Amino acid sequence: MSALISRVRRFHELHASGCFVMPNPWDVGSARALASLGFQALATTSAGFAWSTGRRDQSVSVDDALAHLTAMSAAVELPFNADFEGGFAIEPDGVAANVARAAATGIAGLSIEDSTGDPHNPLFEMSLSVDRIRAARHAIDVSGTGVLLTGRSEGFIAGHPDLAETIDRLVAYADAGADCLYAPGIKAGDDIAAIVKAVAPKPVNVLVSAPVFTVAQLADLGVRRISVGGALARTAWTGFLEAAQEIATAGTFANLGTARPGADLNELFR
């Protein structure tokens, strides 16, 4: 059994029962650091990667994203899920072509979003959104990789926080072939429980970007997978900017005193 087949199989097994945390590194170093802490799977973050290259989220090209996925998948032995944004295309054929390319990078899973980027019309029309998930499913099946497909509905972070519509979309994505369902921005326990019930027995991912829930609480709600999106990257950038701003504005270096010693980091990457 090849390493990739083993990772894909393990990723599917993680979705079969229990609840696991899948944190989001943004580069090879952060991926290896998270792997050393005992996490069972990792996921990319489109925002974290974009910031690391000096760009805004959603402004990275498909070629750059694919190169990033290849590097991240090769960096650790854990299953890697790809934040593949909206598939870097609008029409289903384009989504399928890009998903086929992503499936060849070594990832164990990927997600497809339904947001348009247009604040006046934030979500793709339902039938198009379903066709995009169906196209991604077909591309994965043709690839023979077994990559796990997550269908994402973005209403709660794209200015259209309608729970009933979100559930309808997630159910439709499940019917179209999504293996896991995900609606970032859902923060109420009752809403999470409603989503879990609606798409059962398929697993649900919940985004945690603030100290609202514990892992145990989300597990009790029936959540199978927890990710943190760009939150770890934001945490890292916060420490960096606070230290740099102190130097620039006050001419002092107090924040540097909280940094981990270089010897610790060298040992981490030994």
Residue pairs with C-beta under 8 A, 6 or more apart in sequence:
1 9
3 77
4 106
4 108
4 145
5 146
7 77
7 78
7 79
7 80
7 108
8 79
8 108
8 109
8 145
8 146
8 147
8 148
9 146
10 40
10 41
10 79
10 108
11 41
11 79
11 81
11 108
11 109
11 148
12 146
12 148
12 179
14 20
14 40
14 41
14 79
14 225
15 148
15 179
15 180
15 203
15 224
15 225
17 224
18 219
18 224
19 215
19 218
19 219
19 223
19 224
19 225
19 226
20 40
20 41
20 224
20 225
20 226
21 39
21 215
21 226
21 227
21 228
22 39
22 40
22 41
22 42
22 43
22 81
22 205
22 225
22 226
22 227
23 34
23 39
23 42
23 43
23 227
23 228
23 232
24 42
24 43
24 44
24 45
24 48
24 83
24 227
24 228
24 229
24 230
24 231
24 232
24 233
25 31
25 33
25 34
25 42
25 44
25 45
25 48
25 72
25 232
26 44
26 45
26 48
26 49
26 51
26 52
26 230
26 232
26 233
26 236
27 48
27 49
27 52
27 72
28 71
28 72
28 75
29 269
30 232
30 233
30 236
31 42
31 72
31 75
31 76
31 80
32 75
32 76
32 268
32 269
33 268
34 42
35 42
35 76
35 77
35 78
36 268
39 78
40 78
40 79
41 78
41 79
41 80
41 81
41 108
42 72
42 76
42 78
42 79
42 80
42 81
43 80
43 81
43 82
43 83
43 109
43 227
44 68
44 69
44 72
44 80
44 81
44 82
44 83
45 83
45 229
45 230
45 232
45 233
46 57
46 58
46 60
46 65
46 83
46 85
46 230
47 57
47 229
47 230
47 233
48 230
48 232
48 233
49 60
49 65
49 68
50 56
50 57
50 58
50 59
50 60
51 57
51 230
51 233
51 237
52 233
53 60
53 64
57 230
58 85
58 117
60 68
61 88
62 88
62 98
62 101
65 84
65 85
65 88
65 102
66 101
66 102
66 105
69 80
69 82
69 102
69 105
69 106
69 107
70 105
70 106
72 80
73 80
73 105
73 106
73 107
74 106
79 108
79 109
80 106
80 107
80 108
80 109
81 107
81 108
81 109
81 110
81 111
81 148
81 150
81 227
82 102
82 105
82 107
82 109
82 110
82 111
83 110
83 111
83 229
84 98
84 99
84 102
84 110
84 111
84 112
85 113
86 95
86 112
86 113
86 114
86 115
86 132
87 94
87 95
87 98
87 99
87 112
87 113
87 132
87 136
88 94
88 95
88 98
89 95
89 97
89 98
90 124
90 128
92 128
92 131
92 132
92 134
92 135
93 135
95 112
95 132
95 135
95 136
95 139
96 135
96 136
96 138
96 139
97 139
99 110
99 112
99 135
99 136
99 139
99 140
100 139
100 140
100 142
100 143
102 110
102 147
103 110
103 139
103 140
103 143
103 145
103 147
104 143
104 145
107 147
108 147
108 148
109 147
109 148
109 149
109 150
109 179
109 180
110 136
110 147
110 148
110 149
110 150
111 149
111 150
111 151
111 152
111 182
112 132
112 133
112 136
112 149
112 150
112 151
112 152
113 152
113 153
113 154
114 123
114 124
114 129
114 132
114 151
114 152
114 153
114 154
114 169
115 122
115 123
115 124
115 154
115 157
115 158
116 122
116 123
116 124
116 158
119 158
119 159
122 154
122 155
122 158
122 159
122 160
123 129
123 153
123 154
123 155
123 158
123 160
123 169
124 132
126 168
126 169
126 172
129 153
129 169
129 172
129 173
130 172
130 173
130 175
130 176
131 176
133 149
133 151
133 172
133 173
133 176
133 177
133 178
134 176
134 177
136 149
136 177
137 149
137 176
137 177
137 178
138 177
140 146
140 147
140 149
148 179
148 180
149 177
149 178
149 179
149 180
150 178
150 179
150 180
150 181
150 182
150 205
151 170
151 173
151 174
151 176
151 178
151 180
151 181
151 182
152 181
152 182
152 183
152 184
153 166
153 169
153 170
153 173
153 181
153 182
153 183
154 183
154 184
154 185
155 161
155 162
155 165
155 166
155 169
155 183
155 185
156 166
156 183
156 184
156 185
156 186
157 184
157 185
161 185
163 186
163 191
163 194
166 183
166 186
166 195
167 194
167 195
167 198
167 199
170 181
170 182
170 183
170 195
170 198
170 199
171 198
171 199
173 181
174 181
174 199
174 202
178 202
179 202
179 203
180 202
180 203
180 204
180 205
180 224
180 225
181 195
181 199
181 202
181 203
181 204
181 205
182 204
182 205
182 206
182 207
183 195
184 207
184 229
185 207
186 192
186 195
186 206
186 207
187 212
189 213
189 217
189 221
192 204
192 206
192 218
192 221
192 223
193 221
193 222
195 204
196 204
196 221
196 222
196 223
197 222
200 222
203 224
203 225
204 222
204 223
204 224
204 225
205 223
205 224
205 225
205 226
205 227
206 213
206 218
206 223
206 225
206 226
206 227
207 226
207 227
207 228
207 229
208 218
208 226
208 227
208 228
208 231
209 228
209 229
209 230
209 231
210 231
215 226
218 226
239 255
239 258
242 255
243 253
243 255
243 256
243 259
246 252
246 253
246 254
246 255
247 253
